[in-house]
Amino acid sequence: MSIIKWIDDRLPIFTLVNHELRDYPTPKNLSYAWNFGSLAGIMLVIMILTGVFLAMHYVPNTQLAFDSVERIMREVNYGWLIRYLHMNGASMFFIVVYIHIFRGLYYGSYKSPRELLWIIGVVILLLMMATAFMGYVLPWGQMSFWGATVITNLFSAFPVVGESIVSWLWGGFSVDNPTLNRFFALHYLLPFLIVGVSILHLVALHQFGSNNPLGIDRKGPEDSIPFHPYYTIKDAFGLSVFLLVYMYFVFFAPNFFGEPDNYIPADPLVTPPHIVPEWYFLPFYAILRSIPDKLSGVIAMFGAIIVLFILPFLDKHPVRSAKFRPYYRIAFWLLMLDCLILGWVGANPPEGAFVILGQLCTAYYFFHFLVLIPLLNKYEPIPPLPMSISNPVLTEGK
């Protein structure tokens, strides 16, 4: 203890940890929906650790990349386990983050004074998408190669600078060895950038504290409890359940989220019959394909993310939580259904009814944020809210 005190007097790291992770005042009514923020942090650590070990054996060369992945699977001690943890971890990471985002949408966690907290969270989502896309290219299978070709070619739609951007991404005139090298370098680097932005996310969170299911501010000490031990135990239980699901996919269905074509070495002369990205990109892919014009489709795809950045400034309704906003609650569930349908449309060929369905769902996605939210601001009534967090908590307890 004297050593800890000596260190803490000179570098108060233990005081900081005690204040931020133990004594940190937290609303007393947080549900298990608030577990997903900590789960996302744990998944980030798992992805970095497994990624570092995979990088020790991976060879970023178009002639050797596919074989190096197979060597990791077959010859490296527990290489199969590390790769399956990493491969399925990407999907679990996105599941956790998407639930975290929709929880924020439902309870109004993006509203004042937490606008910057939300914006930083959307930046993390963008960095995750870039990292995941580059990681998907690294095994250098058929879907990796053609996915990289299709997605990087999208930038050619931009006038004047489009072709230059594509050439810079490729490192040449086609997807080849320079492309794989720079994607590997960026895939290794970006997770550490995500760590830095996540720290900013936590700082912004602790500035005003967590939102809560009621969406009302804490009025005093009676509305709060220390983070430890109540929420550490709650997070530990949530982590246990999450790991059961995660490990099921790792050990019993490791290729559930994968594409069979990616177990075929990349061949620039053979195009797969149906090129699809990973499942977590499918809603955005459906938005891209729903518009016949290439440039408009790319703008709509990026617009689907940009609209999340400006959401705190679109939704000015004084009530945060959907618990007290019945019309917004209906709109929220319609938005979630819309995103699920977009994902389904993105997984199917762009033909027949899927084209029309994709266009309708794309239109509703932007209608929700740009039209419906402002209308609800103006016309949804403001109900009476509880005076404090303690009132409804104690009343429900009785």
Helices and strands as residue ranges (DSSP letters): H 2-10, H 13-21, E 25-27, G 32-35, H 36-55, H 65-74, H 79-107, H 115-137, H 142-153, G 154-157, H 162-170, H 177-208, G 221-223, E 224-226, H 230-252, G 260-263, G 279-281, H 282-290, H 294-314, G 322-324, H 326-346, H 353-367, I 368-372, H 373-379, H 390-397
